[in-house]
Amino acid sequence: MGKLFVVPTPVGNLGDMTFRAIRVLKEADLILAEDTRTSGILLKHFEIKNSMISHHKFNEHKTVEGIVNRLKAGETIALISDAGTPGISDPGFLVVRECVRNGIEVQCLPGATAFVPALVSSGLPNDRFCFEGFLPQKKGRMTRLLSLQEESRTMIFYESPYRLVKTLTQFAEYFGGERQVSVCREISKIHEESVRGTLTEVIAHFTANEPRGEIVIILSGKED
């Protein structure tokens, strides 16, 4: 049996890549990449020249069987996404699940995940939290927001800059404009920024200042 390595990659600064991640990628027989063009830049930077194929949400159902067969044949395969840890709002779950079902060893390296630095730097309680990732864009969105109205833990969401103000406005409608929030963008990049305050205040900020980059929203839970 081979082994599947789940390898986190930097969410911004390439200096966040670990020595172990570089070694695993150099030693793997095959690298599964969400976008080979994006990952190609990373691999070239670290002089990693291994074979690489696409593995993303549009083809993972079709490719997973072949990947499992290669692992059964003894190959070592590394899974990466465009940024962060595969499986966290990125492809990865399906192939990991099939490996587990087939008795193939899976090892996930510690490494970059956008929500951890956003949560820790938010100033909001981080002893208990729930990760919601991307909200449904249409069907099920209102139901999800309703289900979170009584949530007392700090909540974590991912969002695109184009939908940020709309999402924050909906949060104000469902949770109240005085609810505390921290919006962290461009984590570990040159223009990293955290905007903290009430939902009303943060909505006003991003209405006046167009948001850019990858965004993590940290929303305080309902107070008892």
C-alpha positions as CSV (number, residue, x, y, z in Angstrom):
1,M,0.0,0.0,0.0
2,G,1.1,3.5,-0.7
3,K,0.3,6.6,1.3
4,L,-1.7,9.8,0.8
5,F,-0.2,13.0,2.2
6,V,-2.5,16.0,2.6
7,V,-0.1,19.0,2.3
8,P,-1.1,22.5,3.3
9,T,0.3,25.3,1.1
10,P,0.7,29.0,2.0
11,V,-2.4,31.2,1.9
12,G,-0.2,34.2,1.0
13,N,3.5,34.5,1.9
14,L,5.5,31.6,0.4
15,G,7.7,31.8,3.4
16,D,5.0,30.0,5.3
17,M,5.7,26.8,3.5
18,T,7.2,24.2,5.9
19,F,10.4,22.3,5.2
20,R,8.5,19.0,5.7
21,A,5.9,20.0,3.1
22,I,8.7,20.7,0.5
23,R,10.3,17.4,1.3
24,V,7.1,15.4,0.9
25,L,6.2,17.1,-2.4
26,K,9.7,16.4,-3.7
27,E,9.5,12.7,-2.7
28,A,5.9,12.0,-3.9
29,D,5.3,9.9,-7.0
30,L,2.4,12.2,-7.9
31,I,1.0,15.5,-6.8
32,L,-2.8,16.2,-7.0
33,A,-3.4,19.9,-7.5
34,E,-6.6,21.9,-7.5
35,D,-5.3,24.1,-10.3
36,T,-2.0,23.0,-11.9
37,R,-1.3,26.5,-13.1
38,T,-1.5,28.0,-9.7
39,S,0.4,25.1,-8.1
40,G,2.9,25.2,-10.9
41,I,4.1,28.6,-9.6
42,L,4.5,27.2,-6.1
43,L,6.3,24.1,-7.2
44,K,8.7,26.0,-9.5
45,H,9.5,28.4,-6.6
46,F,10.7,25.5,-4.5
47,E,12.2,23.6,-7.4
48,I,9.8,20.7,-7.2
49,K,9.5,18.9,-10.5
50,N,7.3,15.9,-9.8
51,S,4.4,14.7,-11.9
52,M,1.2,16.7,-11.3
53,I,-2.4,16.2,-12.3
54,S,-5.6,18.2,-11.7
55,H,-7.9,17.2,-8.8
56,H,-10.7,19.7,-8.3
57,K,-14.4,19.8,-7.4
58,F,-15.4,19.3,-11.0
59,N,-13.5,16.1,-11.7
60,E,-12.8,14.5,-8.3
61,H,-15.7,12.1,-8.5
62,K,-14.2,10.7,-11.8
63,T,-10.6,10.7,-10.7
64,V,-10.8,9.3,-7.2
65,E,-11.0,5.6,-8.2
66,G,-7.8,5.9,-10.3
67,I,-6.0,7.6,-7.5
68,V,-7.0,4.9,-5.0
69,N,-5.8,2.2,-7.4
70,R,-2.4,4.0,-7.7
71,L,-2.2,4.1,-4.0
72,K,-3.0,0.5,-3.7
73,A,-0.2,-0.2,-6.2
74,G,2.2,1.3,-3.7
75,E,2.6,4.9,-4.9
76,T,3.0,7.9,-2.6
77,I,0.6,10.7,-3.6
78,A,0.5,14.3,-2.2
79,L,-2.7,16.3,-2.3
80,I,-2.5,20.1,-2.4
81,S,-5.1,22.9,-3.0
82,D,-4.6,26.4,-4.4
83,A,-3.9,27.7,-0.8
84,G,-4.3,26.4,2.7
85,T,-5.2,22.9,3.8
86,P,-7.0,20.6,1.3
87,G,-10.5,19.6,2.5
88,I,-11.2,22.9,4.3
89,S,-13.6,24.6,1.8
90,D,-11.4,23.0,-0.8
91,P,-11.4,19.6,-2.6
92,G,-9.9,16.7,-0.6
93,F,-12.7,15.1,1.4
94,L,-13.7,12.5,-1.2
95,V,-10.2,11.1,-1.8
96,V,-9.4,11.0,1.9
97,R,-12.7,9.2,2.6
98,E,-12.0,6.6,-0.1
99,C,-8.5,6.0,1.2
100,V,-9.8,5.4,4.7
101,R,-12.5,3.0,3.4
102,N,-9.8,1.1,1.5
103,G,-7.3,0.9,4.4
104,I,-4.8,3.3,2.8
105,E,-2.8,5.4,5.2
106,V,-3.6,9.1,5.2
107,Q,-1.4,11.7,6.8
108,C,-2.2,15.4,7.0
109,L,0.7,17.7,7.6
110,P,0.2,20.7,9.9
111,G,0.2,23.9,8.1
112,A,-1.5,27.0,6.8
113,T,-5.3,27.4,7.2
114,A,-6.7,30.8,6.7
115,F,-9.3,30.8,9.6
116,V,-6.8,30.1,12.4
117,P,-4.9,33.3,12.2
118,A,-8.1,35.2,11.5
119,L,-9.7,33.8,14.6
120,V,-6.7,34.2,16.9
121,S,-6.2,37.9,15.9
122,S,-9.9,38.8,16.0
123,G,-10.0,39.5,19.7
124,L,-13.2,37.5,19.9
125,P,-13.5,34.4,22.1
126,N,-11.7,31.4,20.5
127,D,-12.0,28.8,23.2
128,R,-15.1,27.5,21.4
129,F,-16.0,28.2,17.8
130,C,-17.8,26.7,14.8
131,F,-16.6,26.8,11.2
132,E,-19.3,27.5,8.6
133,G,-17.0,28.1,5.6
134,F,-18.9,29.5,2.6
135,L,-22.6,30.0,3.1
136,P,-24.9,28.6,0.4
137,Q,-25.3,31.3,-2.2
138,K,-29.0,30.7,-2.9
139,K,-30.9,27.6,-1.8
140,G,-30.6,27.0,1.9
141,R,-28.9,30.3,2.8
142,M,-31.7,31.8,4.8
143,T,-32.3,28.5,6.6
144,R,-28.6,28.3,7.6
145,L,-28.7,31.9,8.9
146,L,-31.9,31.2,10.9
147,S,-30.3,28.1,12.4
148,L,-27.3,30.1,13.6
149,Q,-29.3,32.8,15.4
150,E,-29.0,31.0,18.8
151,E,-25.4,30.0,18.2
152,S,-23.3,31.1,21.3
153,R,-19.9,30.1,19.9
154,T,-17.8,32.4,17.7
155,M,-18.6,31.7,14.1
156,I,-16.2,31.5,11.2
157,F,-17.2,32.2,7.5
158,Y,-15.3,32.5,4.2
159,E,-16.5,35.0,1.7
160,S,-15.5,36.6,-1.6
161,P,-14.9,40.4,-1.7
162,Y,-17.8,40.8,-4.2
163,R,-20.4,39.4,-1.7
164,L,-18.9,40.7,1.5
165,V,-21.1,43.7,2.1
166,K,-24.2,41.8,1.2
167,T,-23.3,39.0,3.6
168,L,-22.5,41.4,6.4
169,T,-25.8,43.2,5.8
170,Q,-27.6,39.9,6.1
171,F,-25.8,39.1,9.3
172,A,-27.0,42.5,10.7
173,E,-30.5,41.5,9.8
174,Y,-30.4,38.1,11.4
175,F,-28.0,38.8,14.3
176,G,-28.4,42.5,15.0
177,G,-26.2,45.4,13.9
178,E,-24.5,45.6,17.3
179,R,-23.0,42.1,17.0
180,Q,-19.2,42.2,17.1
181,V,-17.3,41.0,14.0
182,S,-13.8,40.9,12.6
183,V,-13.2,40.8,8.9
184,C,-9.7,39.6,8.0
185,R,-8.4,39.8,4.4
186,E,-5.2,39.0,2.5
187,I,-3.9,36.9,5.4
188,S,-0.1,36.7,5.4
189,K,0.2,39.0,2.3
190,I,1.6,42.5,2.1
191,H,-1.8,44.2,2.5
192,E,-3.2,42.0,5.3
193,E,-5.9,43.8,7.2
194,S,-8.3,43.2,10.0
195,V,-11.3,45.4,10.4
196,R,-13.0,45.0,13.8
197,G,-16.2,46.5,15.3
198,T,-19.9,46.1,15.3
199,L,-21.6,44.8,12.1
200,T,-22.9,48.3,11.5
201,E,-19.5,49.8,11.7
202,V,-17.8,47.2,9.6
203,I,-20.5,47.4,6.9
204,A,-19.9,51.2,6.8
205,H,-16.2,50.7,6.4
206,F,-16.4,48.2,3.5
207,T,-19.2,50.3,1.8
208,A,-16.8,53.2,1.7
209,N,-13.7,51.1,1.0
210,E,-14.1,48.4,-1.6
211,P,-12.9,45.0,-0.2
212,R,-10.3,43.0,-2.1
213,G,-8.6,39.7,-1.6
214,E,-9.5,36.5,0.2
215,I,-11.7,37.1,3.2
216,V,-12.4,35.4,6.6
217,I,-15.3,36.7,8.7
218,I,-15.2,36.1,12.5
219,L,-18.6,36.7,14.1
220,S,-19.2,36.7,17.8
221,G,-21.8,34.3,19.1
222,K,-25.1,35.2,20.9
223,E,-24.4,36.3,24.4
224,D,-26.3,34.4,27.2
